[in-house]
Amino acid sequence: MDIKVNSSTVWCFDLDDTLYNELDYLRSAYSEISRLLEPESFLELYVLMISMYRNKENVFDYLTENYTISKEDLLREYREHMPRITPFNGVVELFEGIRNRGGKLVCITDGRSVSQRNKLLALGLLDYFELLVISEEVGSAKPSTLNYMLVEEHFPGMSYTYVADNWKKDFIVPNERDWGSIGLIDNGKNIHSGVFQFMMLEAHRPKSLIRYIRELNPIDYPRP
């Protein structure tokens, strides 16, 4: 899918399950926690934690009941650890192509500041973005209009497109404000798997769909 890029285009991206799989972040956090609690035999605990998660059991309740650690400390470790994650194939090439053509890159993401910034740092993507709109930092989460208006205020009078994965919340405001919107289809590993119920709601639907980020191909778009 060709995307037209010039210095008047702003390309906004979600983070979790758009630039990488959030399940990999969970696995990374579970690995850190298991190493903390069982440094000599962490693999057994890690496997148990993953199994409990897949069976929708409360992993942190189990850990607080069987180890000397509080839920607050577990949450802190989960949210503040430096994750071992990698971007989807094609993300870096896409960002290079947009930046080399003068396009602006923005990340609009829900989450805690330290978690989302650590993810971007670990992915090697932080320096590509000229603007970060992180829900904890701005005080509102998608689908709040504010999170998108901040982009328009920072880059006034430009063309905006949002690339994301969650039909429940990601595309409502872009569609209302006549942005472009591109939906990345769930590869079977998305954390939030219930978004299918919003597929038939016009207000929630992106204008285009892709299966993989690498399908996006930046091309020159001369300014009039």
N, C-alpha and C positions, 0 to 999 in steps of 0.2 A: 504494500500500500504506500504510494508516494505521498509525502507530506511536503507542502510548499513552505519554504522557510526564507525569511529575510529579516532585516533589522526591525521590522514592525510587527513581528510575530512573537507571541509569548506562549511557550510550551510548558504547561503545568502537569506535574505528575504526582499521583499518590505514591506512597512508599510501600506499605505492607501488602503483600500479595500482588503488587504491581511491578516493583523493581526486583523483588526477590520473594521467596516463599516464607511467610511468617512462621510456618511450622518449623523451619530451620532455626529461627530465633528461639523458639521454645526448646528445641533439642539442645541448642547451645547452652541455654540457661540451666536446663536439667543436668547437663554434663557438669557445669560448674558447681551446682549445688551438691550433686552426688560426690564429687571430688572433695568438697568441703566436709561433708558428713562422714564419708567412708574413704579416706585417702588411700588405704591399702587395698581396698576391694570395691572401688567405685562402680565398676561395670555392672555388677549384680544389682546395685541400687538403681543405677540409671535405667537398666532394662525394666525393672519393676515400675519405676515412675512412668516410663513411656507406656507400658502396658495398662497401668491404671488410668492414664489420660485417655487412651483409646477406648477404654471401657466406661468413660465418663465418671470415674470415681474421683474423689477430692484428694489430690496428691498432697497438698500442703497439710491437710488435716492428718493424714497418715504420718507425715514427717514430724509434725509437732507432737504427736502421740508417742512416737518411737525414738525421738532424738531430743537432745536438750537444745532446742532452738525455737524461737517464737515465729509466729506467722509474719510479723512485721519484718523480722530479719530475712525471712525467706523472700518476701516481696521485694525488699531492698536489693537482695542479691539478684533476683530475677530482672528487675528493672534497670539496675545500674551496672551490670556486668558488661564487659566489652565482648560482643558476640563474635563467634566464628561463623560468618555467613558470606555468601558470594552473590553477586548480581546475576540476574538471568542473562543468558547468552544474547548478545546484541545491544545491551544497555549502554555500555561504554561507547561503542561505535555510533550508536544513535545520538548520544549526547555530544560527541565530538562533531558529528555532522551538523547538528543544530547550531552549536557554538561557532563552528567555522563559517557558517553562513550568516552570522550576526543575530541569530535568534536568541531570545532570552529564556532561561530555564528557571522554573519555580517548583518547589515542593510544597504541596498542600496535604498535610497529614494529621490525623488524630492520634494523640498519645502524649506521654510525658516528655518534657524537654530532653532530659538526660538520656532516656531510652532512644528517642528518635534520632538525636544527634549522634549517639554512639553507633547506631545502625548505619547511618550515612557515612560515618568515618570508617567503620569496618568494611563497608562495601566499596570504599574508595571513590565515593560520589559527592562528598560534601562540597568540595571546591567548585563543582560544576554549577551550583545553584547561586543565582543572584539574589534570591529571596526565599526564605523559609517561612511558611505559615503553619506553625505547630499549635495544636489546640490549647495545650496547657499555657503556652506563652501568650496567646492572644485572648484567652478567656472564653472561647466558644469552640464548638465542634461542628463538623458537617452534620446536617445540611444548613447550618447557619449562613445567611447571606454575607455576614461580615467577613468570613474567611476568604471569600472570593472577591469582595469589594476591596480588600486590602491589596490584592493583585492589581486591580484596575487603578487604584489610587497610586500605586508605586510605578506602574507603567501605563500612564493615561493615553487614551486614543489609539490603542493598538488592537491587534487581533489575538484572541485568546482561545486556547484549546486545552481541555483537561483529559488526561489519560489515566484511567483508574479501573477498579475491578468490582466495586460494591454497588450493585444497582439499588440497594435500599436507600443510600444516602448520597452517593458521589455525584450524580448527574442532575439532580433536581434543579439546583441553582444555575449551573452552566446552561441548561436548557432554557430556563426562564430568562437568562440574560443574553441569549443568542450567542453563546460560546460554541465552539466546536467541542464535540465530546466523543471519545473513543473508549470503548469498553474492552478490557482484556478478559477473555473467557477463562473460567476456573480450570486449572490444569489437573484437578482432582486432589490438590493438596491445600487448598485455601482453608484458613482457619474458620471463616464464616461461610458455612455451606448452605444456609437457608435463604439466600437471596433470590432463588428461582421464583419465589412467590411474587416478586415485583417485576418479572420479565414482561408481563402483559400490560403493565401500567405505563401509559404513554409518557407521563411526566418523569418517570424513573429510567427510561430507556436511553442509552447512548445513541448517537446518530450513526456511528460505525462500530463494527466489531472486528477484533483480531484474535487469533489464537495465541500468538507469540509476539513479544516485544520486537523481536528481530524482523518482523514483517514491515515495520515502519521504516521507510526509506526517504531521508531528507533530500529534497531537490531544490535547486535555486529558483527563487520566485522574485523576479525583478520588480522593484518598486515602481509604481506608475509615475 
